[in-house]
Amino acid sequence: MSDKAKLNFDNNEYEFQVIVGSEKEKAIDVSSLRSEANLITIDPGFKNTGSCRSSITFLDGEKGILRYRGYSIEDLAENASFLEVAFLLIYGQLPNESELNKFLDDINENSIVDEDLKKILESFPKSAHPMGILSSLTSALIAFNPEKKISLNNSYNSDHDLMYNSIVKLLAKIPILVAWVHRRRKGLPLEYGDYNLGYVDNITKMMFQLPNQDYVKNNVIVNAMNKLLILHADHEQNCSTSTVRIVGSSEASLFASVSAGISALWGRLHGGANQAVLEMLEAIKNDGGDTKKFMVKAKDKNDPFRLMGFGHRVYKNFDPRARIIKKAAHDVLKDLGIDDPILKIAKSLEKEALNDPYFTSRKLYPNVDFYSGIIYKALKIPKEMFTVMFALGRVPGWIAHWREMRMNNDPIGRPRQVYTGENRRSFVPINKR
Ligand code: ACO
């Protein structure tokens, strides 16, 4: 196999290096295209553009494979704890017991937020969407946790302590913000957790404990939460992760970069789909449950309705996370003794779509968001909080990519464009227009 790709343009031939990844995927390095041929590439939505080299997550959309640092998502979702996965994603190896204990201790030591953040949270209108609040509060954390000044002969990227401190701080404070956003919506007091509990157990306590009641661990809830967080923890160069990398590439801080990632995740074509799926399933139920009617709408190009939770930019066979979540939704509802008609509607929609040429020819399959909302609903998490839960899970992935980008000294992200506007023209005074 040649390691060069050739381009013939305007009677000239140009050669470009072909880079091969560790799973044998190939990419043409076009970085010299402009200097050599005065050309750029154009690829709206970056549908076929690699923005970086990364050793964090491998994904094969055709075969439905997802691996974090070489470990299959199925294996991790079944056997690992979310904090182990966070460590794995960020540092590249599974932690041993003492590494994991130290990681948790360092997170716990930072598990406090400035009291003024409560005032900021309380100043938002009750109707404000939790994703907007979470993004703002994450950004506000910067004011209370300013980055240390970097000396001239040192750089942030090479100061591992500085980076480590930012990482454990963020992993410590985001769950508190998430829990508080949820509690405020419910009118519950804003309290801290019990750091003798594990990371995920403590998150469930912080979110759900009612005043004057002891917290009793519910294994079904904690295990479901652990699995959901792991399944959402990373997904290589998706919209929000690319946002985090591009914001961080300007040397913006970790908190600023993650705050931008939260905003990018919010949209309904990305993480916001989990809320949109449940709203869609409820709308179908309230309309009498005729899934066929909504299938027709989804296929009608003149109708803006899309089958939310279906389709994916890279998965063209199946989304391995959706398979795990579908089974988990079934198990969680059974274990909690819930008979939710919405699960039946979801299964029937899925069955119809998988037998419909519109969906099969376009390779549209259920994605991670199709069944996750059903589990969140069973855990009594309100719809508006679904994407916040996704963000909570995605934090380690964002951190891992931000760290990788900084450690690799990746250049500032700055795409080019093909200008299609007016050619040069002269200013016309207002009285002559
Ligand atoms: N319902 C109906 N038709 C769809 C759907 C859908 N959910 N998704 C894609 N299509 C159709 C498109 O209309 C298009 O049809 P055409 O070729 O006749 O024009 C074709 O399938 C390809 O779709 P694109 O939008 O071009 O694919 P793209 O890769 O740009 O978008 C996306 C992927 C955004 C996920 C899309 O499938 C979608 O909108 N899905 C619903 C929202 C959703 O579930 N998002 C969550 C994704 S997972 C995540 O981000 C965590």
Boltz pocket constraint, residues with backbone or C-beta under 6 A from the ligand:
constraints:
  - pocket:
      binder: B
      contacts: [[A, 45], [A, 268], [A, 269], [A, 270], [A, 271], [A, 273], [A, 298], [A, 299], [A, 305], [A, 306], [A, 307], [A, 308], [A, 309], [A, 310], [A, 311], [A, 312], [A, 313], [A, 314], [A, 362], [A, 364], [A, 367], [A, 368], [A, 369]]
      max_distance: 6.0
